[in-house]
Amino acid sequence: LEPAAAARCVITGAHTFNFNAIVCSFLEQHALVQLPATGESEAPEVLARAMRDLLADGDERRRIGLNARAALEQNRGATSRTVEMLAPLFKQKPEVSNRMPVKDKVLTSNL
């Protein structure tokens, strides 16, 4: 995300399961270059080709970088907006039926 904040073109590999939502969003906005899944022996050439293409086409490289920054800005504050939306739910007391009172709470440890 740091390169995107600086409006730099980002290249990622094919395996992005840890941040799939961000990758999908960036790909939809043409804000990222994702390499295809390849075998280990082909990966260096695939990466080198993508870098050569981007180095040869400064306009495309800048366009992707600007799109990346715009995508990042579009999602900025998403966490605080989500917390604002959920906060009222945490202030409500849950309605629970068939509650059994607990008598003589005693915490013990077998350590």
N, CA, C and O atoms as CSV, one atom per row, in Angstrom:
chain,resi,resn,atom,element,x,y,z
A,1,LEU,N,N,0.809,-1.207,0.000
A,1,LEU,CA,C,0.000,0.000,0.000
A,1,LEU,C,C,0.849,1.267,0.000
A,1,LEU,O,O,0.405,2.312,-0.476
A,2,GLU,N,N,2.056,1.182,0.526
A,2,GLU,CA,C,2.914,2.363,0.553
A,2,GLU,C,C,3.244,2.866,-0.857
A,2,GLU,O,O,3.190,4.073,-1.091
A,3,PRO,N,N,3.582,1.986,-1.800
A,3,PRO,CA,C,3.818,2.486,-3.168
A,3,PRO,C,C,2.568,3.135,-3.767
A,3,PRO,O,O,2.669,4.134,-4.479
A,4,ALA,N,N,1.405,2.581,-3.485
A,4,ALA,CA,C,0.161,3.154,-3.993
A,4,ALA,C,C,-0.053,4.556,-3.433
A,4,ALA,O,O,-0.495,5.450,-4.153
A,5,ALA,N,N,0.256,4.752,-2.162
A,5,ALA,CA,C,0.110,6.075,-1.547
A,5,ALA,C,C,1.022,7.094,-2.216
A,5,ALA,O,O,0.719,8.287,-2.244
A,6,ALA,N,N,2.139,6.617,-2.752
A,6,ALA,CA,C,3.076,7.498,-3.454
A,6,ALA,C,C,2.809,7.519,-4.954
A,6,ALA,O,O,3.637,8.009,-5.722
A,7,ALA,N,N,1.668,6.995,-5.375
A,7,ALA,CA,C,1.267,6.953,-6.794
A,7,ALA,C,C,2.285,6.203,-7.646
A,7,ALA,O,O,2.601,6.621,-8.760
A,8,ARG,N,N,2.788,5.107,-7.121
A,8,ARG,CA,C,3.740,4.278,-7.852
A,8,ARG,C,C,3.047,3.011,-8.320
A,8,ARG,O,O,2.176,2.473,-7.636
A,9,CYS,N,N,3.437,2.553,-9.473
A,9,CYS,CA,C,2.889,1.330,-10.037
A,9,CYS,C,C,3.289,0.148,-9.161
A,9,CYS,O,O,4.441,0.037,-8.741
A,10,VAL,N,N,2.345,-0.716,-8.893
A,10,VAL,CA,C,2.568,-1.863,-8.032
A,10,VAL,C,C,2.442,-3.139,-8.860
A,10,VAL,O,O,1.508,-3.298,-9.647
A,11,ILE,N,N,3.399,-4.043,-8.666
A,11,ILE,CA,C,3.355,-5.364,-9.290
A,11,ILE,C,C,3.256,-6.378,-8.165
A,11,ILE,O,O,3.989,-6.304,-7.179
A,12,THR,N,N,2.342,-7.327,-8.323
A,12,THR,CA,C,2.213,-8.383,-7.320
A,12,THR,C,C,2.202,-9.735,-8.004
A,12,THR,O,O,1.934,-9.844,-9.201
A,13,GLY,N,N,2.491,-10.741,-7.240
A,13,GLY,CA,C,2.440,-12.101,-7.760
A,13,GLY,C,C,1.012,-12.601,-7.827
A,13,GLY,O,O,0.066,-11.873,-7.527
A,14,ALA,N,N,0.874,-13.841,-8.221
A,14,ALA,CA,C,-0.452,-14.426,-8.410
A,14,ALA,C,C,-1.123,-14.818,-7.101
A,14,ALA,O,O,-2.350,-14.844,-7.015
A,15,HIS,N,N,-0.338,-15.117,-6.097
A,15,HIS,CA,C,-0.885,-15.640,-4.844
A,15,HIS,C,C,-1.076,-14.515,-3.836
A,15,HIS,O,O,-0.134,-14.081,-3.173
A,16,THR,N,N,-2.314,-14.058,-3.740
A,16,THR,CA,C,-2.621,-12.887,-2.907
A,16,THR,C,C,-3.735,-13.182,-1.909
A,16,THR,O,O,-4.500,-12.283,-1.556
A,17,PHE,N,N,-3.836,-14.416,-1.454
A,17,PHE,CA,C,-4.938,-14.800,-0.577
A,17,PHE,C,C,-4.970,-14.014,0.719
A,17,PHE,O,O,-6.040,-13.868,1.311
A,18,ASN,N,N,-3.837,-13.500,1.185
A,18,ASN,CA,C,-3.809,-12.735,2.438
A,18,ASN,C,C,-4.419,-11.346,2.301
A,18,ASN,O,O,-4.813,-10.739,3.296
A,19,PHE,N,N,-4.496,-10.848,1.087
A,19,PHE,CA,C,-5.060,-9.512,0.870
A,19,PHE,C,C,-5.864,-9.491,-0.419
A,19,PHE,O,O,-5.746,-8.571,-1.228
A,20,ASN,N,N,-6.677,-10.514,-0.595
A,20,ASN,CA,C,-7.444,-10.700,-1.818
A,20,ASN,C,C,-8.412,-9.550,-2.105
A,20,ASN,O,O,-8.541,-9.133,-3.256
A,21,ALA,N,N,-9.083,-9.037,-1.091
A,21,ALA,CA,C,-10.068,-7.963,-1.310
A,21,ALA,C,C,-9.397,-6.717,-1.872
A,21,ALA,O,O,-9.927,-6.084,-2.786
A,22,ILE,N,N,-8.244,-6.364,-1.335
A,22,ILE,CA,C,-7.522,-5.186,-1.825
A,22,ILE,C,C,-7.078,-5.404,-3.257
A,22,ILE,O,O,-7.225,-4.516,-4.097
A,23,VAL,N,N,-6.534,-6.580,-3.541
A,23,VAL,CA,C,-6.062,-6.883,-4.894
A,23,VAL,C,C,-7.210,-6.817,-5.887
A,23,VAL,O,O,-7.067,-6.230,-6.959
A,24,CYS,N,N,-8.345,-7.409,-5.546
A,24,CYS,CA,C,-9.503,-7.372,-6.445
A,24,CYS,C,C,-9.959,-5.945,-6.707
A,24,CYS,O,O,-10.258,-5.578,-7.844
A,25,SER,N,N,-10.010,-5.149,-5.655
A,25,SER,CA,C,-10.405,-3.748,-5.810
A,25,SER,C,C,-9.435,-2.998,-6.713
A,25,SER,O,O,-9.858,-2.260,-7.603
A,26,PHE,N,N,-8.143,-3.182,-6.489
A,26,PHE,CA,C,-7.140,-2.505,-7.308
A,26,PHE,C,C,-7.189,-2.982,-8.753
A,26,PHE,O,O,-7.045,-2.180,-9.675
A,27,LEU,N,N,-7.391,-4.279,-8.958
A,27,LEU,CA,C,-7.462,-4.795,-10.328
A,27,LEU,C,C,-8.665,-4.222,-11.071
A,27,LEU,O,O,-8.564,-3.886,-12.250
A,28,GLU,N,N,-9.797,-4.111,-10.389
A,28,GLU,CA,C,-10.994,-3.536,-11.001
A,28,GLU,C,C,-10.763,-2.093,-11.449
A,28,GLU,O,O,-11.369,-1.629,-12.415
A,29,GLN,N,N,-9.890,-1.397,-10.744
A,29,GLN,CA,C,-9.631,0.015,-11.031
A,29,GLN,C,C,-8.356,0.220,-11.854
A,29,GLN,O,O,-7.863,1.341,-11.980
A,30,HIS,N,N,-7.836,-0.862,-12.405
A,30,HIS,CA,C,-6.592,-0.819,-13.194
A,30,HIS,C,C,-5.505,-0.078,-12.412
A,30,HIS,O,O,-4.844,0.833,-12.911
A,31,ALA,N,N,-5.356,-0.522,-11.153
A,31,ALA,CA,C,-4.431,0.144,-10.238
A,31,ALA,C,C,-3.315,-0.792,-9.774
A,31,ALA,O,O,-2.641,-0.522,-8.779
A,32,LEU,N,N,-3.128,-1.882,-10.493
A,32,LEU,CA,C,-2.190,-2.905,-10.056
A,32,LEU,C,C,-1.864,-3.806,-11.239
A,32,LEU,O,O,-2.707,-4.040,-12.105
A,33,VAL,N,N,-0.646,-4.303,-11.268
A,33,VAL,CA,C,-0.265,-5.326,-12.243
A,33,VAL,C,C,-0.095,-6.619,-11.466
A,33,VAL,O,O,0.735,-6.710,-10.561
A,34,GLN,N,N,-0.890,-7.619,-11.828
A,34,GLN,CA,C,-0.764,-8.912,-11.160
A,34,GLN,C,C,-0.183,-9.919,-12.145
A,34,GLN,O,O,-0.691,-10.106,-13.251
A,35,LEU,N,N,0.886,-10.553,-11.712
A,35,LEU,CA,C,1.528,-11.556,-12.545
A,35,LEU,C,C,0.701,-12.833,-12.529
A,35,LEU,O,O,0.048,-13.144,-11.533
A,36,PRO,N,N,0.731,-13.569,-13.634
A,36,PRO,CA,C,-0.010,-14.833,-13.664
A,36,PRO,C,C,0.700,-15.895,-12.825
A,36,PRO,O,O,1.889,-15.780,-12.528
A,37,ALA,N,N,-0.037,-16.911,-12.457
A,37,ALA,CA,C,0.567,-18.038,-11.749
A,37,ALA,C,C,1.476,-18.778,-12.726
A,37,ALA,O,O,1.057,-19.136,-13.827
A,38,THR,N,N,2.691,-18.999,-12.325
A,38,THR,CA,C,3.650,-19.702,-13.166
A,38,THR,C,C,4.446,-20.678,-12.313
A,38,THR,O,O,4.373,-20.664,-11.084
A,39,GLY,N,N,5.178,-21.493,-12.970
A,39,GLY,CA,C,6.087,-22.364,-12.250
A,39,GLY,C,C,7.268,-21.556,-11.745
A,39,GLY,O,O,7.520,-20.444,-12.209
A,40,GLU,N,N,7.972,-22.112,-10.813
A,40,GLU,CA,C,9.105,-21.406,-10.209
A,40,GLU,C,C,10.169,-21.031,-11.236
A,40,GLU,O,O,10.791,-19.974,-11.125
A,41,SER,N,N,10.378,-21.875,-12.220
A,41,SER,CA,C,11.427,-21.590,-13.210
A,41,SER,C,C,11.028,-20.474,-14.177
A,41,SER,O,O,11.898,-19.788,-14.715
A,42,GLU,N,N,9.709,-20.281,-14.409
A,42,GLU,CA,C,9.253,-19.227,-15.325
A,42,GLU,C,C,9.066,-17.876,-14.640
A,42,GLU,O,O,9.059,-16.843,-15.311
A,43,ALA,N,N,8.916,-17.866,-13.326
A,43,ALA,CA,C,8.596,-16.640,-12.592
A,43,ALA,C,C,9.576,-15.496,-12.832
A,43,ALA,O,O,9.124,-14.366,-13.024
A,44,PRO,N,N,10.875,-15.718,-12.832
A,44,PRO,CA,C,11.788,-14.591,-13.062
A,44,PRO,C,C,11.584,-13.929,-14.426
A,44,PRO,O,O,11.631,-12.704,-14.535
A,45,GLU,N,N,11.359,-14.730,-15.456
A,45,GLU,CA,C,11.156,-14.163,-16.795
A,45,GLU,C,C,9.834,-13.407,-16.883
A,45,GLU,O,O,9.766,-12.355,-17.518
A,46,VAL,N,N,8.797,-13.925,-16.260
A,46,VAL,CA,C,7.496,-13.251,-16.270
A,46,VAL,C,C,7.602,-11.904,-15.560
A,46,VAL,O,O,7.072,-10.905,-16.045
A,47,LEU,N,N,8.279,-11.870,-14.421
A,47,LEU,CA,C,8.476,-10.613,-13.695
A,47,LEU,C,C,9.330,-9.647,-14.507
A,47,LEU,O,O,9.016,-8.460,-14.593
A,48,ALA,N,N,10.398,-10.149,-15.097
A,48,ALA,CA,C,11.278,-9.288,-15.899
A,48,ALA,C,C,10.515,-8.694,-17.080
A,48,ALA,O,O,10.697,-7.520,-17.402
A,49,ARG,N,N,9.670,-9.480,-17.724
A,49,ARG,CA,C,8.886,-8.984,-18.860
A,49,ARG,C,C,7.927,-7.881,-18.414
A,49,ARG,O,O,7.806,-6.855,-19.083
A,50,ALA,N,N,7.246,-8.092,-17.286
A,50,ALA,CA,C,6.321,-7.071,-16.776
A,50,ALA,C,C,7.065,-5.788,-16.445
A,50,ALA,O,O,6.580,-4.694,-16.736
A,51,MET,N,N,8.229,-5.913,-15.846
A,51,MET,CA,C,9.016,-4.716,-15.504
A,51,MET,C,C,9.529,-4.022,-16.757
A,51,MET,O,O,9.499,-2.794,-16.837
A,52,ARG,N,N,9.999,-4.788,-17.733
A,52,ARG,CA,C,10.453,-4.175,-18.996
A,52,ARG,C,C,9.324,-3.405,-19.663
A,52,ARG,O,O,9.514,-2.279,-20.123
A,53,ASP,N,N,8.134,-4.026,-19.713
A,53,ASP,CA,C,6.977,-3.372,-20.343
A,53,ASP,C,C,6.638,-2.061,-19.643
A,53,ASP,O,O,6.370,-1.053,-20.297
A,54,LEU,N,N,6.650,-2.077,-18.323
A,54,LEU,CA,C,6.317,-0.865,-17.569
A,54,LEU,C,C,7.407,0.195,-17.690
A,54,LEU,O,O,7.107,1.386,-17.773
A,55,LEU,N,N,8.651,-0.223,-17.699
A,55,LEU,CA,C,9.742,0.744,-17.861
A,55,LEU,C,C,9.724,1.368,-19.255
A,55,LEU,O,O,10.128,2.517,-19.431
A,56,ALA,N,N,9.259,0.615,-20.232
A,56,ALA,CA,C,9.196,1.126,-21.603
A,56,ALA,C,C,7.989,2.034,-21.828
A,56,ALA,O,O,7.986,2.826,-22.770
A,57,ASP,N,N,6.981,1.936,-20.993
A,57,ASP,CA,C,5.753,2.705,-21.180
A,57,ASP,C,C,5.481,3.554,-19.941
A,57,ASP,O,O,4.694,3.182,-19.071
A,58,GLY,N,N,6.146,4.689,-19.884
A,58,GLY,CA,C,6.018,5.582,-18.737
A,58,GLY,C,C,4.603,6.067,-18.508
A,58,GLY,O,O,4.181,6.222,-17.362
A,59,ASP,N,N,3.857,6.310,-19.586
A,59,ASP,CA,C,2.470,6.772,-19.428
A,59,ASP,C,C,1.622,5.717,-18.724
A,59,ASP,O,O,0.850,6.034,-17.819
A,60,GLU,N,N,1.769,4.462,-19.144
A,60,GLU,CA,C,1.002,3.377,-18.514
A,60,GLU,C,C,1.424,3.214,-17.056
A,60,GLU,O,O,0.580,3.036,-16.177
A,61,ARG,N,N,2.705,3.273,-16.808
A,61,ARG,CA,C,3.227,3.145,-15.450
A,61,ARG,C,C,2.658,4.244,-14.558
A,61,ARG,O,O,2.217,3.969,-13.442
A,62,ARG,N,N,2.664,5.480,-15.038
A,62,ARG,CA,C,2.114,6.596,-14.254
A,62,ARG,C,C,0.605,6.455,-14.067
A,62,ARG,O,O,0.082,6.740,-12.989
A,63,ARG,N,N,-0.093,6.016,-15.115
A,63,ARG,CA,C,-1.551,5.850,-15.039
A,63,ARG,C,C,-1.900,4.811,-13.958
A,63,ARG,O,O,-2.798,5.035,-13.148
A,64,ILE,N,N,-1.195,3.693,-13.953
A,64,ILE,CA,C,-1.450,2.667,-12.939
A,64,ILE,C,C,-1.145,3.210,-11.546
A,64,ILE,O,O,-1.900,2.960,-10.606
A,65,GLY,N,N,-0.056,3.944,-11.407
A,65,GLY,CA,C,0.296,4.536,-10.123
A,65,GLY,C,C,-0.755,5.522,-9.634
A,65,GLY,O,O,-1.121,5.508,-8.459
A,66,LEU,N,N,-1.235,6.367,-10.516
A,66,LEU,CA,C,-2.281,7.326,-10.131
A,66,LEU,C,C,-3.581,6.606,-9.779
A,66,LEU,O,O,-4.275,6.986,-8.836
A,67,ASN,N,N,-3.903,5.567,-10.543
A,67,ASN,CA,C,-5.096,4.770,-10.224
A,67,ASN,C,C,-4.943,4.099,-8.858
A,67,ASN,O,O,-5.908,3.991,-8.101
A,68,ALA,N,N,-3.731,3.654,-8.551
A,68,ALA,CA,C,-3.474,3.011,-7.257
A,68,ALA,C,C,-3.698,3.998,-6.114
A,68,ALA,O,O,-4.322,3.662,-5.107
A,69,ARG,N,N,-3.190,5.209,-6.275
A,69,ARG,CA,C,-3.401,6.211,-5.224
A,69,ARG,C,C,-4.884,6.538,-5.084
A,69,ARG,O,O,-5.386,6.680,-3.969
A,70,ALA,N,N,-5.586,6.659,-6.210
A,70,ALA,CA,C,-7.025,6.952,-6.161
A,70,ALA,C,C,-7.788,5.815,-5.480
A,70,ALA,O,O,-8.707,6.066,-4.701
A,71,ALA,N,N,-7.413,4.574,-5.770
A,71,ALA,CA,C,-8.068,3.421,-5.136
A,71,ALA,C,C,-7.819,3.431,-3.636
A,71,ALA,O,O,-8.717,3.134,-2.849
A,72,LEU,N,N,-6.620,3.769,-3.252
A,72,LEU,CA,C,-6.269,3.837,-1.836
A,72,LEU,C,C,-7.065,4.947,-1.147
A,72,LEU,O,O,-7.603,4.745,-0.059
A,73,GLU,N,N,-7.136,6.098,-1.771
A,73,GLU,CA,C,-7.876,7.232,-1.200
A,73,GLU,C,C,-9.360,6.913,-1.072
A,73,GLU,O,O,-10.020,7.327,-0.119
A,74,GLN,N,N,-9.866,6.174,-2.042
A,74,GLN,CA,C,-11.279,5.813,-2.036
A,74,GLN,C,C,-11.622,4.954,-0.822
A,74,GLN,O,O,-12.738,5.020,-0.308
A,75,ASN,N,N,-10.675,4.158,-0.370
A,75,ASN,CA,C,-10.906,3.265,0.764
A,75,ASN,C,C,-10.392,3.824,2.080
A,75,ASN,O,O,-10.569,3.201,3.126
A,76,ARG,N,N,-9.763,4.978,2.043
A,76,ARG,CA,C,-9.241,5.575,3.274
A,76,ARG,C,C,-10.402,5.877,4.223
A,76,ARG,O,O,-11.433,6.412,3.815
A,77,GLY,N,N,-10.220,5.530,5.465
A,77,GLY,CA,C,-11.263,5.790,6.451
A,77,GLY,C,C,-12.312,4.691,6.529
A,77,GLY,O,O,-13.290,4.824,7.265
A,78,ALA,N,N,-12.126,3.615,5.785
A,78,ALA,CA,C,-13.122,2.541,5.790
A,78,ALA,C,C,-13.287,1.939,7.175
A,78,ALA,O,O,-14.403,1.604,7.572
A,79,THR,N,N,-12.202,1.797,7.910
A,79,THR,CA,C,-12.291,1.213,9.250
A,79,THR,C,C,-13.101,2.108,10.176
A,79,THR,O,O,-13.971,1.625,10.901
A,80,SER,N,N,-12.824,3.400,10.156
A,80,SER,CA,C,-13.572,4.289,11.051
A,80,SER,C,C,-15.041,4.370,10.646
A,80,SER,O,O,-15.907,4.480,11.514
A,81,ARG,N,N,-15.344,4.317,9.337
A,81,ARG,CA,C,-16.746,4.318,8.905
A,81,ARG,C,C,-17.446,3.043,9.378
A,81,ARG,O,O,-18.607,3.087,9.785
A,82,THR,N,N,-16.755,1.926,9.327
A,82,THR,CA,C,-17.332,0.663,9.783
A,82,THR,C,C,-17.587,0.704,11.279
A,82,THR,O,O,-18.642,0.264,11.737
A,83,VAL,N,N,-16.639,1.225,12.050
A,83,VAL,CA,C,-16.810,1.342,13.502
A,83,VAL,C,C,-17.990,2.246,13.808
A,83,VAL,O,O,-18.783,1.933,14.696
A,84,GLU,N,N,-18.130,3.353,13.100
A,84,GLU,CA,C,-19.264,4.264,13.321
A,84,GLU,C,C,-20.588,3.562,13.067
A,84,GLU,O,O,-21.557,3.771,13.796
A,85,MET,N,N,-20.631,2.731,12.036
A,85,MET,CA,C,-21.866,2.019,11.711
A,85,MET,C,C,-22.190,0.941,12.754
A,85,MET,O,O,-23.358,0.690,13.048
A,86,LEU,N,N,-21.156,0.310,13.309
A,86,LEU,CA,C,-21.369,-0.782,14.254
A,86,LEU,C,C,-21.539,-0.313,15.694
A,86,LEU,O,O,-22.135,-1.031,16.497
A,87,ALA,N,N,-21.042,0.851,16.042
A,87,ALA,CA,C,-21.071,1.335,17.422
A,87,ALA,C,C,-22.470,1.298,18.040
A,87,ALA,O,O,-22.603,0.861,19.183
A,88,PRO,N,N,-23.504,1.730,17.345
A,88,PRO,CA,C,-24.838,1.671,17.967
A,88,PRO,C,C,-25.261,0.248,18.322
A,88,PRO,O,O,-26.010,0.046,19.279
A,89,LEU,N,N,-24.799,-0.715,17.577
A,89,LEU,CA,C,-25.166,-2.101,17.872
A,89,LEU,C,C,-24.561,-2.577,19.187
A,89,LEU,O,O,-25.160,-3.386,19.895
A,90,PHE,N,N,-23.380,-2.076,19.508
A,90,PHE,CA,C,-22.726,-2.475,20.748
A,90,PHE,C,C,-23.331,-1.778,21.970
A,90,PHE,O,O,-23.151,-2.238,23.097
A,91,LYS,N,N,-24.039,-0.684,21.755
A,91,LYS,CA,C,-24.656,0.036,22.867
A,91,LYS,C,C,-25.985,-0.599,23.275
A,91,LYS,O,O,-26.466,-0.374,24.386
A,92,GLN,N,N,-26.575,-1.386,22.384
A,92,GLN,CA,C,-27.852,-2.035,22.678
A,92,GLN,C,C,-27.620,-3.253,23.564
A,92,GLN,O,O,-26.639,-3.981,23.410
A,93,LYS,N,N,-28.547,-3.455,24.494
A,93,LYS,CA,C,-28.467,-4.656,25.322
A,93,LYS,C,C,-29.107,-5.794,24.526
A,93,LYS,O,O,-30.204,-5.643,23.988
A,94,PRO,N,N,-28.426,-6.912,24.458
A,94,PRO,CA,C,-29.002,-8.030,23.711
A,94,PRO,C,C,-30.211,-8.603,24.424
A,94,PRO,O,O,-30.265,-8.636,25.653
A,95,GLU,N,N,-31.153,-9.042,23.662
A,95,GLU,CA,C,-32.329,-9.685,24.223
A,95,GLU,C,C,-32.055,-11.184,24.238
A,95,GLU,O,O,-31.951,-11.826,23.193
A,96,VAL,N,N,-31.943,-11.719,25.438
A,96,VAL,CA,C,-31.661,-13.138,25.581
A,96,VAL,C,C,-32.773,-13.743,26.426
A,96,VAL,O,O,-33.043,-13.287,27.537
A,97,SER,N,N,-33.404,-14.757,25.894
A,97,SER,CA,C,-34.463,-15.402,26.656
A,97,SER,C,C,-33.916,-16.660,27.322
A,97,SER,O,O,-32.843,-17.152,26.973
A,98,ASN,N,N,-34.667,-17.162,28.275
A,98,ASN,CA,C,-34.300,-18.380,28.991
A,98,ASN,C,C,-32.954,-18.256,29.693
A,98,ASN,O,O,-32.182,-19.213,29.739
A,99,ARG,N,N,-32.678,-17.084,30.235
A,99,ARG,CA,C,-31.408,-16.906,30.954
A,99,ARG,C,C,-31.532,-17.542,32.325
A,99,ARG,O,O,-32.522,-17.345,33.030
A,100,MET,N,N,-30.554,-18.278,32.680
A,100,MET,CA,C,-30.503,-18.905,33.991
A,100,MET,C,C,-29.547,-18.084,34.850
A,100,MET,O,O,-28.412,-17.848,34.436
A,101,PRO,N,N,-29.968,-17.647,36.022
A,101,PRO,CA,C,-29.050,-16.898,36.878
A,101,PRO,C,C,-27.924,-17.806,37.365
A,101,PRO,O,O,-28.127,-18.993,37.623
A,102,VAL,N,N,-26.769,-17.237,37.480
A,102,VAL,CA,C,-25.617,-17.983,37.982
A,102,VAL,C,C,-25.427,-17.598,39.439
A,102,VAL,O,O,-25.288,-16.422,39.775
A,103,LYS,N,N,-25.425,-18.609,40.295
A,103,LYS,CA,C,-25.262,-18.358,41.729
A,103,LYS,C,C,-23.860,-18.693,42.149
A,103,LYS,O,O,-23.236,-19.613,41.620
A,104,ASP,N,N,-23.383,-17.957,43.081
A,104,ASP,CA,C,-22.084,-18.226,43.708
A,104,ASP,C,C,-20.977,-18.446,42.671
A,104,ASP,O,O,-20.386,-19.522,42.582
A,105,LYS,N,N,-20.725,-17.423,41.915
A,105,LYS,CA,C,-19.628,-17.528,40.943
A,105,LYS,C,C,-18.316,-17.689,41.686
A,105,LYS,O,O,-17.950,-16.845,42.504
A,106,VAL,N,N,-17.631,-18.742,41.410
A,106,VAL,CA,C,-16.339,-18.983,42.028
A,106,VAL,C,C,-15.381,-19.381,40.926
A,106,VAL,O,O,-15.625,-20.345,40.201
A,107,LEU,N,N,-14.302,-18.648,40.800
A,107,LEU,CA,C,-13.289,-18.979,39.820
A,107,LEU,C,C,-12.228,-19.811,40.495
A,107,LEU,O,O,-11.701,-19.430,41.540
A,108,THR,N,N,-11.919,-20.923,39.915
A,108,THR,CA,C,-10.872,-21.768,40.481
A,108,THR,C,C,-9.895,-22.126,39.384
A,108,THR,O,O,-10.187,-22.028,38.192
A,109,SER,N,N,-8.764,-22.529,39.816
A,109,SER,CA,C,-7.730,-22.953,38.890
A,109,SER,C,C,-7.140,-24.264,39.368
A,109,SER,O,O,-6.910,-24.445,40.564
A,110,ASN,N,N,-6.905,-25.144,38.481
A,110,ASN,CA,C,-6.297,-26.429,38.836
A,110,ASN,C,C,-4.802,-26.411,38.545
A,110,ASN,O,O,-4.183,-27.468,38.425
A,111,LEU,N,N,-4.225,-25.244,38.433
A,111,LEU,CA,C,-2.805,-25.159,38.118
A,111,LEU,C,C,-1.947,-25.428,39.307
A,111,LEU,O,O,-0.720,-25.394,39.204
